[in-house]
Amino acid sequence: MKRIGKPVFFIVFILILGLAYTSIFGVYGENGDFKITYIKGINDIRWGIDINGGVEAVFKPADGVDANDEQMESVKSILDLRLVSQNVTDYEIYPDYTNDRITVRFPWKSDEKDYNPDEAISELSATAALTFRGGSDASGEVIITGSDVKRAYATYQQSSSGVREHMVVLELNDEGKTKFAQGTQTYLKQTISIWMDNECISAPTVHDVITDGTATISGSFDAASASKLASTINAGALPFGLEIESYSTISPTLGNYALQAMGIAALVALAFIFLFMLIMYRLPGFVAFIALLGQMAIAIIAVSGYFPVFPSFTMTIPGIAGLILSIGMGVDANIITAERIKDELWTGKTLDGCIRNGTKGSFSAIFDGNVTVIIVAVILILVFGPANILSAIFGVSTTGLIYAFGYTLLMGVIANFIMGVGASRLMLRSVSGFKFLRNKRLYGGKKS
């Protein structure tokens, strides 16, 4: 076995400690009276309604507009888009088509201090801005806006092979017709992207110059995704804004001290895991625990957003359960490796050979177990996530609890591959190069 340099252990160890510290406590600065966030920590995570409570708001069309069902569905789509773009996945939206009302429930922001529901919903209820821009960047030239769109609707056509090809038809008014003809001439064979506020919702390629004011957006659509895109485009063309009819706060279902209790429980569990790994597997157990800290750090980073440019994921109780399950899988992966190394040591082989054979022999079992969990987590995300990509198979679902479980489980398992499989083996092969750490008893074998 080719040995890893001795400094590698210390380099990886310091990196893991740095990740763990910054992911938990964050990095902040001050500019006068203002707090500057350089790296986000646990306190910047947006907690779900079940943990931290939230807001319930009832919206109605402004200026007494009598909205039809199609317009109400468009409003629902834009509220969906705005919440998802902020990584708010623990929310509920209930449209009342009879009375032209939409009820929305969503959690507080991570930095909420005053818990003012009026302020919390002001951004959500602002009028949407739909733009068609040249290129795929938000800074591209604005070709048309929502006011140029007459309507959009989903349809399909039968291909020569008998397969339904779903698409979205876009109809423009006279002013939009002229501007879009010029735009498609300029960006022929290029991209014209569609933006709702600062969120790109589609980026089709222009195949022909469109002069009649009717365009077709085609691609990998199913019935649900085509309908959703049409509704979102229509939302940007709505002639009315939203008024807040009523609002109220929602109390957390766990109580005010649930997070503190969970944090204490996590620290106690980590202490027991450390003692167990150290007593049962000695030096490999110590290395495994360091890797476990790294796995937890990456999982927290995936939830907090880490850098300020990324929004925090909404963490719910099922999301925490997903993290716990992935941590258990990380411990299990290192136990499998340590046991294989111990078995090799009792055959009387050299230490380097035992570490090589033990890590190699355990990889397939760890890989198979983690891949099957990744497949399950991806399916949960696709079925219950905001995109509803598999809705054609399983039916349209809502975002929230199950999606949070799938997301944190997936991030935790990926972190396990990086730390529990990659970093732990690098560190173990590195420390085995120190003469005073080459006693086989430190690895679970007989006395050298």
Phi, psi and omega in degrees: 000129177287121183286149175268142181305146182300323180294342184302319180302313184291324179296311180295319181300314180294320178298317180294316178298320178296316178297316182297315182295309184293326180290332180273310188261343181072177177227123186228159176221182180226141173231090188069239179268001184260138177271130179251128179259117176266318177223131183275142179247196183299324181293347180265359179289139176272111183276147182290172180300324183293339182257315188240002182078188182183209187232142169241125182231144176247120181256152174220158178299140180284159175060027176067024181294136176267096185279145174269175184298323181295319178292321177297321178294325178294318177298318177301319181296318182289324175295320174304310184298317182295319180292316181294322180296337176265011183061026174271104183252345178268077181217165178223138178231126181235103177279138175249097186290334182288316185256007180056053179228147176229123179259130181234134175238128181209158184281164176294157173292160182294328182261016181293129180240319183275343181052052179265107184296328179298317179289324183295329185259359182296318180292323182293326185268001180294152181295135182285149178241111179262129178223146171253122187238145176290133183085187183250014182248150181295341180272004182292164180299132177281119182268307174219164178239181181298331180290345179271353183267125176281310176190163173225143179211153180271141177210186177206163174225153182273124178282171180297336179270002178089006181268137177286127176252109183278147182204173179239129178260131182246122178248130184249155174280182186298317180294317178295325179301314180294313182294323182288327177297318178293320181294316180290334174291317181292320186252031177300132183067014176238187184262136165242111185268153182248126186238136171246111192057240179253021183248122177282121183256346176191151180219070182283160177262138180278118180262334182217157172285126186254113185248348185265003177080009178233119181240152178242126177257114181239166181162210182274061180267149160247182184301318184290315183291324177294317179295322180294317179296318179298317180295321180292320177296317178298327180298324179287346181257007181296136183275006182223156174265192180242140173249148177271114180280319179199160176206161179202164177266153180245128180281146177293142181285341182269341185099167188289335187253017182295318182295317178298318180296319179294323179295317178296317179299322179295318180295319178296317179297318179297321179297317179294320178297317179299313180296317180299311181295322181291318181288317185281325189233002172056237185297315175300328178292321177296315179296320180297323180293322176299316179297325178296322176298320177296320178297316179297321180298315180295321179296319178294321178300319181294336181268318185284337186094338176059290178272143186302336182289343181257134179288150178288142174285149179277113183267124179242178178299313176299329176296318176297321178298322177296319177297316181299317179297318180293325176295320176300322178292326177295317176298316181299320180298318181287329176294317179301315180296314181297321178294320178295320178295319179297317179299319180293322181298325182283357174271354177089011180283170178293158182299315180299319179294322180293318178295319180297310182292323181293315180290322179291318182290334182273344188297316185297319179295317179294316182299312181299316181296318182288322181295319179297322178292321177300318180299314179297316181297319179296319178297317178299319180294317183289325182281315187255003181278175183300328184285334183050044186298324182263022182296333179295334181267313187257354184092156183291130181242177179249160176283174173127235195298308184292323177299317180299319178298313181296320182294309182293326177295316180296313180297322180293321180289320175299318177297327177296319177297320183289313186264307185293331180258314184279296186296320182297323180287323175299313181295319182294317179291333179285312183292334179292349177278346177282130185301318183285354179248021181258010175288126184297335179296332178290346181249006178099008181259190178288166177295134183296000000 
